[in-house]
Every structure is written in C-alpha cells, then in structure tokens.
Amino acid sequence: MSLRHSPVLPVFAASTMFLAGACMSAAQAAAAPKTVPVAFIDPLSGPFANAGESSLRHFRAAFDRINARGGVAGYRFESVALDSKGQVQEALAQLRIAADQGIRFVVQGQSSAVALALSEAIAKHNAREPDRSMLLLNYAAVDPDLTNSRCSFWHFRFDASSDMRVEALASLLERERSISRVYIIGQNYSFGQQVSRAAKEVLARRRPDIRIVGDDLHPLGQVKDFAPYVAKIKASGAEAVITGNWGNDLALLIRAARQAALEVRFYTFYAGSLGAVTAIGEAGAGRVIQVNEWHANVGEPSIEGVAHAYKARFGEDYYFHRIGTLADMLAAAIEGSRSTEPLAVARTLEGMRHLTPLGEVQMRAADHQLLQPLYVSTLVKTGERGGDRAVRNDVEGTGLGFRTDARIEAYVTAQPTTCAMNRPPRRAPS
C-alpha cells in the first residue's frame, strides 16, 4: 500500500484530537447519572411468562416515577430483566449472572420455591463475599417460612404472607354463615401446601362448624384442563373454594368452573391479577372474592392517577400497588443510609415506617415482613353496567370490578413470627 494514500494524521493533529476526545468522554461520564441496577429474576418465558412480564412492567413504571422526580441521592434506578423461567435452578443461574455483573439488589416474587432458594443462595454469597453483598426484595412470594423458620437478614417481603391472607379471607367467611362446606385446591409446592395448612387451621379456629370436603394439590404450571378437578369440587357439594392459585393456574381453574356452571364462591389471593377476571366472566359476579393490598375501587385518587397512567402506557390494568411501595421504600432507605451498599440499606429498611396513600406501613425488624392494611373485595358488575354504583373502575374492560367488603388494618393482619435472625456484626469504629 502506498504511504501517500494511507490515512495517517500529523502527530500534532492526532494528539489534539485524542485529547479532545478524552476530555469529551470525561465530561460525558461526569454528566451521566449514576445508576442503581436492580435485577428482576422472574419468569419471562414458560407457563407463567405473562405474570412475570406484567410484574416487570410494574417495576419499570415505579422506577421511572422515581427517576422522573430526580432519582434518589444522585442515583437513578435501572431494572435488569433476567428470565428464571419459573424454575429454581434457572433462577440461581440468573443470580450468578447478576452477581458477576456487580448488581447488588434483586427483586423477585413469582414462586415461593424460587424465593426460598434465592434467599439462601444470597445469604451464602454474602457470607463468602461481604464486600459484594446482595439484597433480595420480595414482592409476591408469600410462603410464611420466608419470614419464620427460613428467614434471612438479606430478605425483605413487601407482600402479605399466605397466613396473613388466609386470616383476612377467614374474617369474611366468619360472617358468611350460609357456607358450611369448603373445598381447598392449590399448586403442589411449598406455597400451595402452606395455604392448605393455614386454611384448615384458621377455619378450625374461626368457623369450626365448616366441613372441609376436599383438599387437592395439582402440579404447578402443568395442568392444561382443570375440568377433572372442577368435577370433583362439584361432586363434593362444596359451597366455597379456597385457592392460592396464581397466573394461568388460576385463570384456567376458574374458566373450567365457569364452563361447568360450578356455582360456588371462590376465595382467592389473586383474582384481580392479569387475565383472571377475563377468564371468570360475568358468572363470577358476586362469587369471586380476593384479598389484596389495593384494588381499583378503593377510592384513593392519587393511586387512581398512577393506575390510569400505567394503563395508558402499557395497555393493561395496574395491579401491583406493593411494587410501588417497595420502590419508594428502597429509595427512602438509600436516601436515609446515604449509601447503595446492601448492608447499610438493609439496616435502614429494618423497622422503617413509610406513609403510603392508603396509610402507614412498617417493615417489621424481627422478620422483615411488611405490615400493611389489606382489603377483602368481591367481584361485581360496575355501576355503569347496572351494578354497584361505588364500583366505577372495571378490570380488563369486562364491566366487572371489585367492591370493598372489609379493610383490615395492619395490626390485625400481623402474625407472630418464629424468626431467629442471624444479623451481620456491626463493625467497631476505627
């Protein structure tokens, strides 16, 4: 090649351009906002992908709201999506990827089995590498063992446990004296097993006259046709069904009940979640009850504004109010500790009281369980469809919405804990 045609710059010009470029890069780096990456480890493929994708959208909306008001302590939140496929081993593999990327905060909620595995893996990781510690923020995995026998300093739960939710539902069943026969059905893993145990214990205490006429556990995410289960429920003569099912397992169960004209009341944890009310249809009006920390007809304008903005952006209903609470409390803990180190953030979260539009919540220091008000609500026709005038907002355009039956205060939903937490030692001042 002829040197005459080679693109060699004069030494002075090349040096000048290099220095100018370096200065620009330094200025851009200085101007770029610092980020707090948060790993989202939940199913984004497989049978529960719809639940995971909806949760991820809620986190992005919550973090975007905080970033839009300037972030926190000079930082902006960034969500990093990692697909667990709803499997324990895949979730642990994604956790290793997050650790390798230097991510210090993890959010997860779809599957208590996954949450238990992540909690224990993070505790072991933090013991080995305290300078690269991680924190698990749980928005939906409700197995009570997470805040009892298998509690961890590095795990915080922002949802009510299954024991708390069953207690709330039982408060309504206690008044429904016409119901005397109940069927329990759930997913066959730690969470479903805990719901079955709690339902039997709580009913024996609060409604000893109720007869449990069935107690079924089915494979998680594998049943395509719930007709055989619905036939068993129908044959049992049950007047009510208690289920902790979530995702497609809930939608398919209730769809099969509708097709079989099963006329029972469903007492659920997640009837307001993505796709469930659409599957239920009008046959569920007056028969489907849920317990949650919020629903669209609670009547709090500030959350309704958030819900409307979320639906306009993503084309789906706002459901996870607690994800917003999680994001706000994480931001407050970073601000309060003046640190993004998980240990400092965790110590600040412990015992934190936080005022939400629905009242004060508290992260109990003893077990890292959030104490918050819960709403028991029934699916009914909206006022626009000739139903309850107080029900203005429907779910998924169905003309059906939830009507509050009872608000249960945080101190009532609180359960005793057996957690014996091992806390990291405090460093002596140098």
N, C-alpha and C positions, 0 to 999 in steps of 0.2 A: 504493500500500500504506500502511495506517495505521501510523504510528510506534508507536502504542500496542501493536500486536501483533508488532512486529519484535523478534527475539531479541538485542537489544543489551544487553550486560552493563555494569554500572557500571565506570568506568575502573579503580578500585582493585581490584575483584574480577577483572577481566580480566587486569590486570597480575600479580596474585598467582598466578593460575592459570598464566599464561605462564612466570613464574619457577619455579614448582613443577615444571611440565612439563620445562623446560630442565634443572633440577637432576636430575630423574629420568633424563632422556636421557643426561646426562653420567655419572651414576653407572652406568647400564646399559652405556654404552660402555666405561667404565673396567673394569667387571667382565667384559665379554665377552672371551674368549680371543682372542689374535692368531692368525691363520691363515697357513699357507704353502700357497697354492693350487698344485696340480700338474696341468698339462694332460695329459690322456690323449688322444693323437691316434692312433687306430687304427680299423679298420672296425667300425661298429656297424650297418651295412646292407650289402646286397650278398652275394656268394657266401661271404665269409669273416666274416660278422657273428657267427656262433657262436663263432669263435675270439677275436674282439675282445671280445665280451661276457663271455666266460669270463675273459679277462685283466683286464678292468675289475673284475670281482668279486674277483679275487685282490688287486688293488691296494687296493680298499676294505677288504678284510679286514686286509691288512697295515698300512694306515694306522690303522684302527680299533684294532688291538692297541697301536700306539704311543700313540695318543691316550688309550686307556683307562688307561695307566700314567702319565698326566700330560703327554703330549706331549714336546716337546724344547725346552729353553731358553725356556720360556714360550710356545711356539707349538704349534698343533695343525695336522695335515695335512688338507687338503681336496682331493679329486680332482674335477677338472672334465672331464667327458666331451665330446670333440669328434670327430665322425664323419668319418674320412678316406675312407670308402667303399672303402678299399684302393687308392686312386688317388693318384698323385704330386701332381697339380695341386690336388686337393681337400685333401690334407694340407697343402700350402703355404698354401692359403686359410685353413685352420683355424689354422695357425701365426700368421698375421697377426691373426686374431681373438684368440688368446691374448696376443700382444704388445700389442694395443690394450687388453686388459683388465688389463695390468700383471702378467701371470703370468710368472714367471722360470724355472720348472722345467717341462720337458716329458719325458714318458715315452712310448716307442713301441717296437714290436717286430715287428709283423706286416707283413713285406715289407722286404727289404734295399734295394730300389729307393727306397722311401719314406724309409728311414733315411738313405741317402746324400744325397737331396735335402734333407731336413730339416737334416742336419749342415752342409751347405754354406750353406744359407739362414741358419741361426743364426750361423755364422761371419761372414757378410757383415753381418747385422744388428748383431752385437756390435761390428764394426769401425766401423760408422756411428754407433751409439748405445751407447757403452760404459757409460753410466750406466743403461741399460735392458737390460743383457745378459741372455742366457738360457742355460740349460744343458740338453743332451739326454742323458737317461739311457735306455740301450737295453737291453731285457730279452730280446730274442729275434731281432733281425736279425743274421745271422751271416756275412754276406759278409766275407771276410778283408780286402778293400780298406778297410773302415771303420777298421781299425787298422794299415793298411800304407800304400799309395800315397795314400789319401784320408783319412788320419787328421786329427783336429782336436782342439785343446785343449779345445773345448767339447763333446766327445762322449765318453761313457764306456760301455763294453759290459760287462754283467753275465752274459752267456751265453758259452759256448764258441764260437769261430768254427767255420765249416764245416771248415776244415783240421784243427782240433783234434778235432772229432767224427769225421771220417773216419779220422784216425790211431788213435783209440780203437777204432773198429769193425774196423780192419785188424789190431789186436792179437789179436782173436778169430779173424778169418779166417786169420791166420797159423797158428793151431793146427788149423784145420779142413781137414786135408789131403785130405779126400774131395771138396772143392769145387775144380773146375778150370775152370768156365765161369760167367762172371758177366755179367749184363745191368745196364746203368745207365739209369735213367729219372728225369727231373726236370722241373721247371717252367721254361719258357723265359724266364728273365730273369736278372739278374746272379747271384743266389744259386744257381739251378739249374745255371747254367753253371760256377760255381766248384766246386760239388760234383762235377760230371763231371770237371773238370780234376784236382781233388785225388784223386779215386778212382783215376784212371788213373795218376797219378804215384806214389801210395802203394803201389798193388798192384805196379807195376813194380819198386819198391824192395824190398817185403817179401815178395811172392809172385810173382816173375817167371814162374812156371810157369802162372799163371792166364791164361786167354784171355778177353778182353772180346768177347762175342758180340753185343752190341748197345749202342747209346748213343743214346737218344731224348730229345728235349725237346718238351714239349707246351705249348700256350697256358695261361697262368696263369688259373685260376678259370673256364675256359670249357668244358672237356670235361665233358659230362654222362654219357657212356658210354665207359668205358675198355676195353671188350671188344676193339676192334681192336688196342690196344696189348698187351693180355694175350695175344692170339693170336700176335703177333709174338714175345713172350717165350717162349711155349710152343714155337713152331716153331724157335727158336734153340737149343733144348736146354740152356738155362741151368739151373744148379743153385742159383743165388742171384741176388737182385736187390738192388742198392744204390739207395736213393732218399732224397732230401731232402724229398720232398713233405710238405706240411702242410695242415691244415684239410680241407675237403671233397675236395681233390685227392688226399689220402692215403686217406681213407675210401672214396672211390669206386673208386680203383685196387685196393685190397685186396678190396673187395666183388666187383669184377669177377673178380679172381683166384680167389676162393672159388667163385663161380658156375661158373667154367670148370674147376674142380678142378685148378688150377695148383699142382703140388707142388714149390715152391721155398722156399728160405729168404729172407725179407725182412730186409735190414739197413737200419734206418731211424734217423732222428733223432727222430721224433715219434709213434711207435706208441702211446705212453701218453696222448696228448692227447685232448681231448674228442671222443667218438664213434668213435674209431678201433678200439678193441677190440670194441665192439659190432658194428661192420661186419665185423671179422675173423671173429669167432665161433670155435667150437672147432676149426675147420680150421686155425687159426693156432697151435695149441698145439705148442710145440717148434720152430716155424718162423719166428717173428717176433722179431727182436732189435732193441733200441733202445739208444741212448746218451743219458744224461741226467745231471743233477747230483744226482738223487734219484729214488727210486720207493718205493711204499708198503710194500715188504718189506725195506727197508734195515736195519730193526731199531733205529731211534733213537726211543725213547719220546717225547721232547719234541716231535719233529716229528709223530709219530703223533697226539699230542693236538691239535696245530694242525689236522691233516688231518681229524680227527673233528669238531672244532668247525666247520670250514669246510663240511663236508658236511651237518651238521645245519642250518646256517644257509641254505645255498644249494641244497641238494639235488643237488649234483654233486661229483665227486671233486676233491680237492686235487691240483694238478699242478705249478704254478709255484713251487717252493721258492725259486728265484732271485729272484722278486719280493719275497719276504720279506727276502732278503739285501740287495737294492737299497734297500728302505725303511729297513732298520736302518743301512746304511752312510751313506745320506743323512742320517739323524738324527744319526749319530755325527759326520759332517762339519760339520753345523750346530752341534752342541754343541762340537766341537773348535775351530772357527773363531770361535765366538761371533758368528755372522753368518748372515744369509739372503741375502747378496749372492753371486750365482753365481761370481764370480771367487774370493772367499775360500773358498767351498765346494769349488770345483774344485781349488784349491791344497792343500786338506786331504785331498781324496779321492786325489790323486796319491800313489802308494806306500803307501796305507793298508793295514794288516794288520787283519783282522777275524776273530774267533773265532766260528765257527758250530757248531751241534751236530754237524756232520759233519767238523769240522776247520777249520784256519785257511785263509782265502783272502786273496789280495793283489791290489790294483788296481795293475797294473804302470805305473809312471810313464812309461816310454818311449813307450807307445802307448795307454794307458787301456784295456787288456784285463784283465778279471778272470781270475786264475789260481786254479782250484779243482779239487778231486777230481771225477772223472767215474765213473759206473757204467755198465757194459755189462750188459744183462739180457735174459733170454729169457722170452717169454710161455709160461706153463704152467698146468695145472689147479691149483687150490688144494688144500691138504691135505684140506679139508672135502669136496671133490669127488673124492677118491681120488688126488690128485696129490702134489706135493712138500709134505711136512709143514711145511717152513720158509716156505711161501707161505701166510700167514694172511689177507692182505688182497687182495680181488679188485678188479677195475676195472669200474665201472658195473654191478655186480650180475651179471656174466657167469659167475662161478665160475672166471675166469681171472685170474691175476696175474703179476707179473714176479718172476723169480728172479735174484739177482745172479750173473753169470758172472765178473766181474772189477771190482775197484775200481782205478782208475788215478789215481795221485797227481798233484797239481797240477804238480809239477816235471817230470813225464813228459809231460803234455799241453801244456806251454808250447811255443810255436813261436817261431822267430826273427822279428823284425819289421824291416821296411824303413821304418818311420815316421820322417819328418823333421819333427817337430812345430814349428810356429811358436807360441811362447808369448807372451802379453801381457807387456810390460815391467813390471818391478816399479817402483813409484813410489818416488822418492827421499824420504827422510824430510824433513819440512818443518822 
